[in-house]
Amino acid sequence: MDTTAEPEMIDIPAGQIVLSDRRTQRSWAVEVGPYQLAAYPITQAFYARFADRHPSAAYGDRIPVDSVSWWDAVRFCNALSQRDGFAPVYHFQADGEEIEWDASADGYRLPTEAEWEYACRAGTAGPRYGPLDEIAWYRGNSTERIHEACGKRPNPWGLHDTLGNVWEWCWDIYDAEVYGTYRVLRGGGWFDEHWSCRASVRRRSHPTFRVDDVGFRIARGRVGGHPSSSDRLQHVPGPAPHRPREPDPVPRAGC
């Protein structure tokens, strides 16, 4: 698979997923409509076609792009939509501090966290879709560095690296009442212990935050008709000082 080219978009069937949050001991069911999801995270080579800077800590065309903020990711989605003649999903207000999701648009976007977990599981039960060493780069086998995309076995729906290598941004706000505009991260990364590389694990980070184990993959398609009204228009502060996501089990310098 040529990971320097744009990723294949995999058709994901409709279904239902039950999400859970260990912090609040809450679970909730979500209906997921049919959509498309990239077979692997956006790589450095593909990201470079739409960006004026090289954000990643390591260099390699086939390596997932890292050190991208949530804002970087949604702007990339719009740029790709415009190139391909699709209607951009995201609309930015003049002051750059609000974003609106156009539910009628057919362009590229970030997956919701329900879509992300549903696709990661790919119809399987349990915390992972296979033995961790066979499907993911994590602290136990990564030699503490990022690796090229698609180096491990895909899940049953043909998706690579949903677990390990880089955490992936999702559209959703984590918990507005407690954490404000912090967005959801999923999947675990190359520095994480095995317990963080599970389909159900949720992390959070400020949307301006950039770090060397966070990237993203793209989606297309409507979300059960449209995103919830509470997510359609969000006030997101502009650039802020570094704000770490929920600490990793093993602290990292600068995180």
Buried (B, 14 or more C-beta within 10 A) or exposed (E): EEBBEBBBBBEBEEBEBEBEEEEEEEEEEBEBBEBBBBBBBBBBBBBBEBBEEEBBBEEBEBBBBBBBBBBBBBBBBBBBBBEEEBEBBBEBEEEEEEBBBBEEBBBBBBBBBBBBBBBBBBEBEEBBBBEBBEBBBBBBBBEEEBBBBBBBEBBEBBBBBBBBBBBBBBBBBBBEEEBBBBBBBBBBBBBBEBEBBBBBBBBBBBBBBBBBBBBBBBBBBBBBEBBEEEBEEBEBEEEEEEBBBEEBEEEEEEB
